[in-house]
Amino acid sequence: MKRTSIGVLAVLALLSAGAGFGFDHLLTATGRATFVPSVFLPILLVLLAVVVLGLAWPVRRSLRGGTRIDPFRALRAATLARASSLLGAILAGFGAGLLVFLATRPVPAQVGSTVAMAALIVGALVLISAALVAEQFCTLPKDSDDREPDDPAP
């Protein structure tokens, strides 16, 4: 399993930023209020980051200490870390799109909605960071006898 690339996260963030901007634009064009994320969403994202790190820590400890761990447990931790980084990129981009839309409006936005969107972006960035660290925790070190598929056999 390859690790999550920064390029994929950047593309997801850019696409979701466009979606967030378009969503808010559509809401205001139809005469509705702009979307403001819940205050609890950044808190949930940070809690998810703690859970992801908590599930990856035993895998790291077993790799460093040489003890055996269930490979399915390690795979679940790595998969959760990858999914969390993708979710964080999507939510960070969506929040950035919402924030850019509010910043470009001729009418100044309320401070509460701006703070909520900034908190969403920060919470998503914390989730991305924790997920990438957890994914690093779940990466096996290279063995000396491992070779790439395109390398010639010795």
C-alpha positions in Angstrom: 0.0 0.0 0.0 1.5 3.3 -1.1 1.4 6.3 1.2 -0.9 9.2 0.5 0.7 11.8 -1.7 0.6 15.5 -1.0 -0.5 16.0 -4.7 -3.6 14.0 -4.2 -4.5 15.9 -1.1 -3.9 19.3 -2.8 -6.1 18.3 -5.8 -8.9 17.2 -3.4 -8.5 20.4 -1.5 -8.7 22.6 -4.7 -11.7 20.7 -6.0 -13.6 20.9 -2.8 -12.7 24.6 -2.4 -14.4 25.2 -5.7 -17.4 23.2 -4.5 -17.6 25.2 -1.3 -17.4 28.5 -3.2 -20.0 27.3 -5.7 -22.3 26.0 -2.9 -22.3 29.3 -1.1 -22.7 31.2 -4.3 -25.7 29.0 -5.2 -27.2 29.6 -1.7 -27.0 33.4 -1.9 -28.2 33.4 -5.6 -31.4 31.7 -4.5 -31.8 34.1 -1.6 -30.8 31.8 1.2 -28.3 32.4 4.0 -24.7 31.3 3.5 -23.6 27.9 4.9 -21.9 28.1 8.3 -20.4 24.8 9.6 -21.3 23.7 13.1 -19.0 24.7 16.0 -18.6 21.0 16.9 -17.2 20.0 13.5 -13.6 21.2 14.2 -13.8 19.5 17.7 -14.9 16.2 16.1 -12.1 16.5 13.5 -9.5 17.0 16.3 -11.0 14.0 18.2 -10.8 11.9 15.1 -7.1 12.9 14.8 -6.5 11.7 18.3 -8.3 8.4 17.6 -6.2 7.9 14.4 -3.0 8.5 16.2 -4.1 6.3 19.1 -4.9 3.4 16.8 -1.6 3.7 14.9 0.6 4.0 18.0 0.6 0.3 18.9 1.6 -0.5 15.4 4.6 1.8 15.6 5.5 0.5 19.0 5.4 -3.1 17.7 7.6 -2.2 14.7 10.1 -0.5 16.9 10.1 -3.1 19.6 10.1 -6.1 17.4 6.9 -7.6 18.9 4.3 -9.1 16.7 1.0 -7.3 15.9 -2.0 -8.5 14.0 -1.4 -7.5 10.4 -5.1 -6.8 9.9 -5.0 -4.4 12.8 -2.1 -2.6 11.2 -3.9 -2.5 7.9 -7.1 -1.1 9.5 -5.0 1.6 11.2 -3.3 2.5 7.9 -6.6 2.5 6.0 -8.2 4.8 8.6 -5.2 7.1 8.4 -5.5 7.3 4.7 -9.2 7.9 4.7 -8.8 10.6 7.4 -6.2 12.5 5.4 -8.5 12.5 2.4 -11.4 13.6 4.5 -9.3 16.3 6.0 -8.2 17.6 2.6 -11.8 17.7 1.4 -13.1 19.5 4.5 -10.1 22.0 4.5 -10.8 22.8 0.9 -14.5 23.1 1.4 -14.0 25.4 4.4 -11.5 27.5 2.4 -14.0 27.9 -0.5 -16.7 29.0 2.0 -14.2 31.5 3.6 -13.1 32.9 0.2 -16.7 33.4 -0.8 -17.4 35.3 2.4 -14.3 37.4 2.0 -15.2 38.4 -1.6 -18.8 39.5 -0.8 -19.4 43.2 -0.8 -21.2 42.9 2.5 -18.9 42.1 5.4 -19.5 38.7 7.0 -20.3 38.2 10.6 -17.4 37.4 12.8 -18.9 34.2 14.1 -19.3 32.6 10.7 -15.7 33.6 9.7 -14.3 32.1 12.9 -16.3 28.9 12.4 -14.9 28.5 8.9 -11.4 29.3 10.0 -11.8 26.7 12.9 -13.0 24.2 10.3 -9.9 24.7 8.2 -7.6 24.5 11.2 -9.3 21.3 12.5 -9.1 19.7 9.0 -5.4 20.6 8.9 -4.8 19.0 12.3 -6.6 15.9 11.0 -4.4 15.8 7.8 -1.3 16.1 9.9 -2.2 13.5 12.4 -3.3 11.1 9.6 -0.1 11.5 7.7 1.9 10.8 10.9 -0.3 7.8 11.6 0.3 6.5 8.1 4.0 6.9 8.7 3.7 4.9 11.9 2.1 2.1 10.0 4.8 1.9 7.3 7.0 -1.1 7.4 10.7 -0.5 7.1 12.4 -1.8 4.0 14.0 -5.2 4.3 17.5 -5.7 2.8 16.1 -8.4 0.5 13.2 -6.4 -0.8 13.4 -5.3 -4.4 11.3 -3.2 -6.6 9.2 -5.1 -9.3 11.2 -3.6 -12.1 14.6 -4.4 -10.6 16.5 -7.3 -12.2 16.8 -10.4 -10.1 20.3 -10.8 -8.5 
